[in-house]
Amino acid sequence: MTKAASAAAKDLAAAGVTGAQLAWADNNGIPRSRIVPIRNLADAAVRGVGATALFAVFDTHDAITYAHPGLSTPSGDIRLVPVLERLRRLAGQRALAWAPVRQVAADGSPWPYCQRSLLERHVAAAAKDGYELRAGYELEFAVAPAGSPDIASAPGHRGPAYSPHALVELDPFIGALLRDFDDNGLAVNQLHAEYGLAQLELSLVATDPVSAADDQLLARQTIHAAAHAHGLRVSFAPIVSPAAAGNGWHLHTSLWRRGRNLLAGVPDAEGSGYLAGLLRDLPALTAVTAPSVPSTMRLRPGYFASAYAFWGVENREAPLRFVPGTELLGAGHANVELKPSDASANPYLALSVVLAAGLAGVREKLTLPEPIAEDPGTWPEERRAGVARLPSTPAEQDAALAASTRVSEALGDEILGAFRACRASDAAWAADRGTEEIVAAHLWRY
């Protein structure tokens, strides 16, 4: 490892790189990082870089909560060890390289609060049973001029939604963004002007879960840098204006075994148990995949944000939107989109609980109810009685998380405890604040 890190550092230094950004996501979905001089990369790869253990209990507003018993004092350090296989020079920040990290204890042993390591364990356990998950993110974000206090007063584009005209004034940014993604090794499916206020959407090609989570972090770094270079700023916040459609970071997954997509042929295929497992634990999953206070504001009926717990075939109001394979696209294209997912979710935790809940459904041979092709939010109350509302407050999210043994066990006692402490701290912060203040406080956090 030392030899490989030294060689990589030497090559990067020769190319003009002066530092390596070591990145991870906290329990609020917020990227955190340390930068080390490039000459120190080999040492960091072996011994790691020091950081406080309390990053696990930072809340969204950078307050530290001591409510979790496992991290209840300011004492204790961890080490951040870069994952050299993912090391790359940042196309939009040429003086820096980038790598995700594993968080380990001060003596180098596993640290139970490392979200990336948790996902690696879930992926390894699934592989042992012959299952492989493929995952890819759709990233929605709003654009504004640099220095703008919000999106509504100075939108980066004024639509129309899905129109090429909306992107003409952003052409230099769009061109740079696509080049930077390519240079950073991020494969893009497509990019377009979306439905929301000054909104764009960019989708990443599906890959293995750990790489998908890494790619999500690198993608947002790439977008931020390209925006800054072109006099713009971007917001990944779940909601950017109380009246506008919010930003989802929709998570597409498919389950494979022996090279075969088990979702091909749903609802008759074996993979229907995967969807049924997600549906069964959807309230608890949402508490992890859309966990912030603004997340609950985004999950409203009529905004393609998925307010009710059901599944549908190509139904954009469904929180579980099944996308079938077709003769044109092939069986391998079949996947399910989890729509109540956004940038406030730690991607490693989100994929961990999705994999665990889905596989539990496969193993238990759960069956799916009939799909819904409409928006239950438009139904009379008596007709909607059999379709539950997803959690719409932090208290409801916490109750759903506590009620699901599968999702709780997938996180483990340590991460679950720290995660719930962060959510409680966020909820206490928001308790006496109005919608406008809450939206403004989260606008540029992610």
Secondary structure, DSSP 8 states (H G I E B T S, - for coil): -HHHHHHHHHHHHHTT--EEEEEEE-TTS-EEEEEEEGGGHHHHHHH-EEEEGGGGGB-TTS-B---SGGG-SS--EEEEEE-GGG-EE-TTSTTEEEEEEEEEETTSSB-TT-HHHHHHHHHHHHHHTT-EEEEEEEEEEEEEETT-S-STTS-S----TT-SHHHHTTHHHHHHHHHHHHHTT--EEEEEE-SSTTEEEEEE--B-HHHHHHHHHHHHHHHHHHHHHTTEEEE--S-SSTTS------EEEEEEETTEETTTTTTSSTTHHHHHHHHHTHHHHHHHHS-SHHHHHH--TTTTS--B--EEES-TT-SEEEE--BTTTBGGG-EEEE-S--TTS-HHHHHHHHHHHHHHHHHTT--------S-GGGS-TTGGGGS-B---SHHHHHHHHHH-HHHHHHH-HHHHHHHHHHHHHHHHHHTT--HHHHHHHHTT--
